[in-house]
Every structure is written in C-alpha cells, then in structure tokens.
Amino acid sequence: MLQVVSEYLMFMCLAIPAKILSLSGEKAQVDFGQGVLREVNVSLVEVTLGDYVLVHAGYAIQVLEEKEALETLSLWNDVLASAGGE
C-alpha cells in the first residue's frame, strides 16, 4: 500500500505471525499455519520453542503473545477466504 503524506511517501510493510517449531543458531523453522513451513532468521529477537513471532522479509522482527498471533492468523484466513484464496 502506498500513501502520500505531506510531501513524503509512506510505505506499509507486511509481517505475518508464525510459530517457532525448531531452532538452530540464528535460524528457526516456523509454521505460518495450514502447513506452510519456512526457515527464518531469528537474530533480531530472543525466542524459544513454541513462541510466536512476526516475520517480515525472512526475519522474525517481534515476539507476540499466542492469543494475539492466533487472532491475527484468523483474520488473515478470513481475508484469504473472502478473496477466494481458499
């Protein structure tokens, strides 16, 4: 999404919640739900197995509470379903 504010361009980035399934150094296997697994870099945050993180561009950028992560994933699923993605 692109927004013009005053004379400056503002960009909005997208971060998706994922659950940490395994850790190996600065890399983690995460689950975005519905079987979507990926490897991400976790060097920017302190995580443990089972934590939920926000992932942007292959990096975990924030640790989330489980309730917040599950609510956000549910909203994403609703958006995808209404857009014909399921």
PyRosetta script that sets phi, psi and omega in degrees:
from pyrosetta import init, pose_from_sequence

init()
pose = pose_from_sequence("MLQVVSEYLMFMCLAIPAKILSLSGEKAQVDFGQGVLREVNVSLVEVTLGDYVLVHAGYAIQVLEEKEALETLSLWNDVLASAGGE")
pose.set_psi(1, 137.0)
pose.set_omega(1, -179.4)
pose.set_phi(2, -119.1)
pose.set_psi(2, 131.5)
pose.set_omega(2, -177.6)
pose.set_phi(3, -131.7)
pose.set_psi(3, 135.7)
pose.set_omega(3, 176.1)
pose.set_phi(4, -98.4)
pose.set_psi(4, 121.1)
pose.set_omega(4, 178.8)
pose.set_phi(5, -123.5)
pose.set_psi(5, 119.1)
pose.set_omega(5, -172.9)
pose.set_phi(6, 53.3)
pose.set_psi(6, -123.8)
pose.set_omega(6, 179.8)
pose.set_phi(7, -103.9)
pose.set_psi(7, 8.5)
pose.set_omega(7, -175.5)
pose.set_phi(8, -111.6)
pose.set_psi(8, 148.7)
pose.set_omega(8, 174.4)
pose.set_phi(9, -91.0)
pose.set_psi(9, 134.9)
pose.set_omega(9, 177.9)
pose.set_phi(10, -113.9)
pose.set_psi(10, 132.9)
pose.set_omega(10, 178.2)
pose.set_phi(11, -112.4)
pose.set_psi(11, 145.8)
pose.set_omega(11, 178.5)
pose.set_phi(12, -109.7)
pose.set_psi(12, 128.1)
pose.set_omega(12, 178.5)
pose.set_phi(13, -98.3)
pose.set_psi(13, 162.5)
pose.set_omega(13, -176.5)
pose.set_phi(14, -116.7)
pose.set_psi(14, 128.3)
pose.set_omega(14, 175.3)
pose.set_phi(15, -129.6)
pose.set_psi(15, 136.7)
pose.set_omega(15, -175.1)
pose.set_phi(16, -116.0)
pose.set_psi(16, 135.9)
pose.set_omega(16, 176.7)
pose.set_phi(17, -69.1)
pose.set_psi(17, 144.9)
pose.set_omega(17, 176.8)
pose.set_phi(18, -149.5)
pose.set_psi(18, 153.8)
pose.set_omega(18, 179.6)
pose.set_phi(19, -101.0)
pose.set_psi(19, 134.5)
pose.set_omega(19, 177.9)
pose.set_phi(20, -73.6)
pose.set_psi(20, 119.1)
pose.set_omega(20, 179.0)
pose.set_phi(21, -99.2)
pose.set_psi(21, -36.1)
pose.set_omega(21, 178.3)
pose.set_phi(22, -153.3)
pose.set_psi(22, 155.6)
pose.set_omega(22, -179.1)
pose.set_phi(23, -127.4)
pose.set_psi(23, 140.6)
pose.set_omega(23, 175.2)
pose.set_phi(24, -148.0)
pose.set_psi(24, 95.1)
pose.set_omega(24, -177.0)
pose.set_phi(25, 65.6)
pose.set_psi(25, -124.6)
pose.set_omega(25, -179.7)
pose.set_phi(26, -91.2)
pose.set_psi(26, 6.3)
pose.set_omega(26, -179.4)
pose.set_phi(27, -111.0)
pose.set_psi(27, 148.3)
pose.set_omega(27, 176.7)
pose.set_phi(28, -139.7)
pose.set_psi(28, 143.6)
pose.set_omega(28, 169.6)
pose.set_phi(29, -88.0)
pose.set_psi(29, 125.9)
pose.set_omega(29, -178.3)
pose.set_phi(30, -123.3)
pose.set_psi(30, 158.1)
pose.set_omega(30, 179.1)
pose.set_phi(31, -117.6)
pose.set_psi(31, 118.3)
pose.set_omega(31, 177.2)
pose.set_phi(32, -87.4)
pose.set_psi(32, 1.5)
pose.set_omega(32, -178.2)
pose.set_phi(33, 99.0)
pose.set_psi(33, 156.7)
pose.set_omega(33, 178.6)
pose.set_phi(34, 54.1)
pose.set_psi(34, 34.9)
pose.set_omega(34, 175.6)
pose.set_phi(35, 79.3)
pose.set_psi(35, 9.6)
pose.set_omega(35, 179.5)
pose.set_phi(36, -88.3)
pose.set_psi(36, 105.4)
pose.set_omega(36, -178.6)
pose.set_phi(37, -111.1)
pose.set_psi(37, 141.6)
pose.set_omega(37, 178.6)
pose.set_phi(38, -147.6)
pose.set_psi(38, 159.9)
pose.set_omega(38, 171.7)
pose.set_phi(39, -97.4)
pose.set_psi(39, 131.4)
pose.set_omega(39, 178.6)
pose.set_phi(40, -130.6)
pose.set_psi(40, 160.4)
pose.set_omega(40, 176.9)
pose.set_phi(41, -88.0)
pose.set_psi(41, 129.6)
pose.set_omega(41, -178.3)
pose.set_phi(42, -115.2)
pose.set_psi(42, 20.3)
pose.set_omega(42, -176.5)
pose.set_phi(43, -68.3)
pose.set_psi(43, -16.3)
pose.set_omega(43, -177.4)
pose.set_phi(44, -89.1)
pose.set_psi(44, -10.9)
pose.set_omega(44, -176.2)
pose.set_phi(45, -137.3)
pose.set_psi(45, 159.4)
pose.set_omega(45, 174.1)
pose.set_phi(46, -97.5)
pose.set_psi(46, 117.5)
pose.set_omega(46, -175.8)
pose.set_phi(47, -130.5)
pose.set_psi(47, 159.4)
pose.set_omega(47, 171.9)
pose.set_phi(48, -131.3)
pose.set_psi(48, 165.7)
pose.set_omega(48, 178.5)
pose.set_phi(49, -55.0)
pose.set_psi(49, 135.8)
pose.set_omega(49, 178.3)
pose.set_phi(50, 91.3)
pose.set_psi(50, -13.0)
pose.set_omega(50, 176.9)
pose.set_phi(51, -65.7)
pose.set_psi(51, 155.0)
pose.set_omega(51, 171.2)
pose.set_phi(52, -105.8)
pose.set_psi(52, 137.3)
pose.set_omega(52, -179.7)
pose.set_phi(53, -131.6)
pose.set_psi(53, 156.8)
pose.set_omega(53, 169.4)
pose.set_phi(54, -89.6)
pose.set_psi(54, 131.0)
pose.set_omega(54, -178.1)
pose.set_phi(55, -114.9)
pose.set_psi(55, 128.6)
pose.set_omega(55, 176.0)
pose.set_phi(56, -134.3)
pose.set_psi(56, 126.1)
pose.set_omega(56, 175.9)
pose.set_phi(57, 52.7)
pose.set_psi(57, 38.9)
pose.set_omega(57, 176.2)
pose.set_phi(58, 84.2)
pose.set_psi(58, 4.7)
pose.set_omega(58, 179.8)
pose.set_phi(59, -121.4)
pose.set_psi(59, 136.5)
pose.set_omega(59, 169.9)
pose.set_phi(60, -76.4)
pose.set_psi(60, 122.7)
pose.set_omega(60, -174.3)
pose.set_phi(61, -112.2)
pose.set_psi(61, -11.0)
pose.set_omega(61, -179.2)
pose.set_phi(62, -163.0)
pose.set_psi(62, 143.2)
pose.set_omega(62, 173.6)
pose.set_phi(63, -90.0)
pose.set_psi(63, 137.4)
pose.set_omega(63, -178.9)
pose.set_phi(64, -115.8)
pose.set_psi(64, 154.2)
pose.set_omega(64, 168.5)
pose.set_phi(65, -69.7)
pose.set_psi(65, 146.2)
pose.set_omega(65, -177.8)
pose.set_phi(66, -56.6)
pose.set_psi(66, -43.4)
pose.set_omega(66, -178.6)
pose.set_phi(67, -59.1)
pose.set_psi(67, -46.6)
pose.set_omega(67, -179.8)
pose.set_phi(68, -63.4)
pose.set_psi(68, -41.9)
pose.set_omega(68, -179.7)
pose.set_phi(69, -63.5)
pose.set_psi(69, -45.2)
pose.set_omega(69, -178.9)
pose.set_phi(70, -66.6)
pose.set_psi(70, -37.1)
pose.set_omega(70, 176.4)
pose.set_phi(71, -63.9)
pose.set_psi(71, -42.7)
pose.set_omega(71, 179.8)
pose.set_phi(72, -65.6)
pose.set_psi(72, -43.1)
pose.set_omega(72, 177.7)
pose.set_phi(73, -62.1)
pose.set_psi(73, -38.3)
pose.set_omega(73, 177.7)
pose.set_phi(74, -62.9)
pose.set_psi(74, -42.9)
pose.set_omega(74, 177.1)
pose.set_phi(75, -62.1)
pose.set_psi(75, -42.2)
pose.set_omega(75, 177.7)
pose.set_phi(76, -60.7)
pose.set_psi(76, -42.8)
pose.set_omega(76, 179.3)
pose.set_phi(77, -62.3)
pose.set_psi(77, -38.6)
pose.set_omega(77, 177.3)
pose.set_phi(78, -63.2)
pose.set_psi(78, -43.8)
pose.set_omega(78, 179.5)
pose.set_phi(79, -61.9)
pose.set_psi(79, -46.4)
pose.set_omega(79, -179.5)
pose.set_phi(80, -63.4)
pose.set_psi(80, -40.9)
pose.set_omega(80, 179.7)
pose.set_phi(81, -64.1)
pose.set_psi(81, -42.1)
pose.set_omega(81, -178.9)
pose.set_phi(82, -72.1)
pose.set_psi(82, -21.8)
pose.set_omega(82, 178.0)
pose.set_phi(83, -90.6)
pose.set_psi(83, 2.5)
pose.set_omega(83, 179.8)
pose.set_phi(84, 83.6)
pose.set_psi(84, 17.2)
pose.set_omega(84, -178.1)
pose.set_phi(85, -81.4)
pose.set_psi(85, -5.0)
pose.set_omega(85, 178.4)
pose.set_phi(86, -122.2)
pose.dump_pdb("model.pdb")
